[in-house]
Amino acid sequence: MDKALYNAEKFTRDDIRAVDAKFEAQKIAFAPLTFQAIRAMIDLNILRTIESAGDKGITRAALAEKTGVSEYGVGVLCEMALGMNVIKLTKDSLSDGSADDGKTEKFIIGKIGWMLLEDDLTKANFDFTNDICYMGAYDLGESIRTEKPAGLKYFGTKWATIYEALSSLPDKAKRSWFAFDHFYSDIAFPEALPIVFGDKPQHLVDIGGNTAKWAVACCAYDKDVRVTIVDLPGQTAVAEKNAVSAGFAERIAVHPCNVLDETTSLPASPDAVWMSQFLDCFSLPQITAILTKVYKAAKPDTKVYVLEPLWDKQRFEASSYSLQATSLYFTCMANGTSKMYRFRELVDAIERAGFALEREHHNLGSNSYSLLMFRKKA
């Protein structure tokens, strides 16, 4: 069965038992508290200490001694983590029944706890949620009503979108934002490069080039290609520095502009146009407007490549869930109007600008990216 069909069919069923549905509802009701409990366990080194104890486990008293946290603090956090299945108890700590007061029970890491500490997807999502989204998520309802990123005010009030604010974010938030962004996009680069360079483009325009990671990867992959990065001035300034550091200053140029500004134009007649996790930063009408600019700049044989994680083209339910949740970040923090798209709605928005989908490659990288190639309609 096609995975997209499987996902769609899944959303038609409501076969969960009532008792399980009630438990899931409680998880939602207490979600802010449980999230912060895990954050505290990570920041206070409690979860890592439990992991380090291995299969022998560690008592509450020993955990308090090793971390410098009171037994009360260790206790309330670990009890919540037990309820979340993040940690478990060793079987021998309960064997004689003396652990009813919690003093002799021993904690060990559970599979969910291991994922929180060691899984790259989970760590990127967790830090991004904490450092970028958590405070602003309180204003999600306002964002829905106004179609503006109401939560962005927690970082300042002088920006209309988070992209304008990136270079000014606090260091920790900035690191989490870029780690999240690069984790999702960069992981597909090795599989995307042979596809894009199969036709040996001489000049590639990278729209939304960010910190120049794709541009640098292109220059390292093909010794003849020239890349022009199109992005906001703050981002192109960073990209220029990174191009110099990578030794590709002569082959990587920048074109600072706001692609939504009606007065701006794009570099003319490229062999290829590249947009990696860029279009999800815009609403569907804005995507059509951007691609209309691309259409004006493109030659008849220009290949337009779009790399996106599409939530209805994922192999795993956890990946679809992560993308659906990321849409809420766009709503309350980024711009108020964009989201992570389904395959068909994104393709339709691009084709409305005069392009036709010619090729599609799905399941690139461990995050199931889709690489779509468009050309001008004949």
Disulfide bonds with the S-S distance in Angstrom:
none
